[in-house]
Amino acid sequence: MTWTERVSGKIAKRIKTDDSPYTVGQLAHGIELFLLNAINLFVILLVSALLGLLGEVFPLLCALFFLRSLTGGVHLKNPWSCLGATLLLLLLGGAIIEYVPKPSTSVLTLLTVFTAGFGVIINYVYGPAKHTYLPDNPAVQKRNQKIAILLIFIGCILSIFLVGYSYRLSMTYILAIFYQSLLLMPSSFRFVSFLEKTLLRG
């Protein structure tokens, strides 16, 4: 049992009331998810700030988190491995936004349209992914899929309008859609399964 499970269990037992509709185990699971997310956020913000990438990483994190809350996606089972992978992706994205030379407006526009098309196709075919924090109700899943696709369209239009004024906004949109779509693909699930069965065993 991890320390987060122990702490969550103790808190759940203290706050559990007789008329609560949730069991101690359900409360503990929710508390543990909150703790892990809080720790993840703190570490991501701290490391990105130390590397001078906070202004690039934080908007990317918000956009990616919002989309994944609708559609889910592949996760590493170990929360600390998941944190490491998330941190790596976000820092890489922040570095791309900050250090890669700015392309021309026409190239950035084409890249935005291509990313939107890629995102719509992937979300239509594979979204939402099955995961414990997403509802099993098909109607809710279909609604989330439609919202995600609509947000991709709206983001694409806004990015095209603002591409000449805000390079960072456009690149943040492109990377958020690319990451979210990539993490929905079956190949990503197979790759993560391979890592967990071999490289990360034990």
Residue pairs with C-beta under 8 A, 6 or more apart in sequence:
2 79
4 32
4 35
4 36
4 79
5 28
5 32
7 31
7 32
7 35
8 28
8 29
8 31
8 32
8 35
9 24
9 28
11 27
11 28
11 31
12 24
12 25
12 27
12 28
12 31
13 24
15 27
16 22
16 23
16 24
16 27
20 27
22 30
33 133
36 79
39 83
40 79
40 82
40 83
40 86
41 61
43 83
43 87
44 57
44 61
44 83
44 86
44 87
44 90
45 54
45 57
45 58
47 87
47 91
48 54
48 56
48 57
48 58
48 90
48 91
48 94
51 91
51 94
52 98
53 91
53 94
53 95
53 98
55 168
56 93
56 94
56 95
56 97
56 98
56 168
56 172
57 90
57 91
57 93
57 94
59 168
59 169
59 172
60 90
60 93
60 94
60 97
60 172
60 175
60 176
61 90
63 172
63 173
63 176
64 90
64 176
64 179
64 180
66 151
67 148
67 151
67 176
67 177
67 180
68 180
68 183
70 127
70 128
70 144
70 145
70 147
70 148
70 151
71 123
71 127
71 128
71 129
71 134
71 144
71 145
71 148
71 180
71 184
72 127
72 128
72 129
72 130
72 131
72 133
72 134
72 184
73 129
73 131
73 180
73 183
73 184
73 188
74 129
74 183
74 184
74 188
74 189
74 192
75 82
75 131
75 192
76 82
76 85
76 192
76 195
76 196
76 200
77 196
78 196
78 200
81 200
89 179
93 175
93 179
96 171
96 175
97 168
97 171
97 172
97 175
102 108
102 167
103 111
105 163
105 164
108 163
108 167
108 170
108 171
109 160
109 163
111 174
112 156
112 159
112 160
112 163
112 170
112 173
112 174
113 156
113 160
115 156
115 173
115 174
115 177
115 178
116 152
116 153
116 155
116 156
116 177
118 177
118 178
118 181
119 149
119 152
119 177
119 178
119 180
119 181
120 149
120 152
120 153
122 181
122 182
122 184
122 185
123 145
123 148
123 149
123 152
123 181
123 184
124 145
124 149
126 184
126 185
126 186
127 144
127 145
127 148
127 184
128 134
128 141
128 144
128 145
128 148
129 184
129 189
134 141
134 144
135 141
152 177
155 173
155 177
156 173
158 169
158 173
159 169
159 170
159 173
159 174
162 169
162 170
163 170
182 188
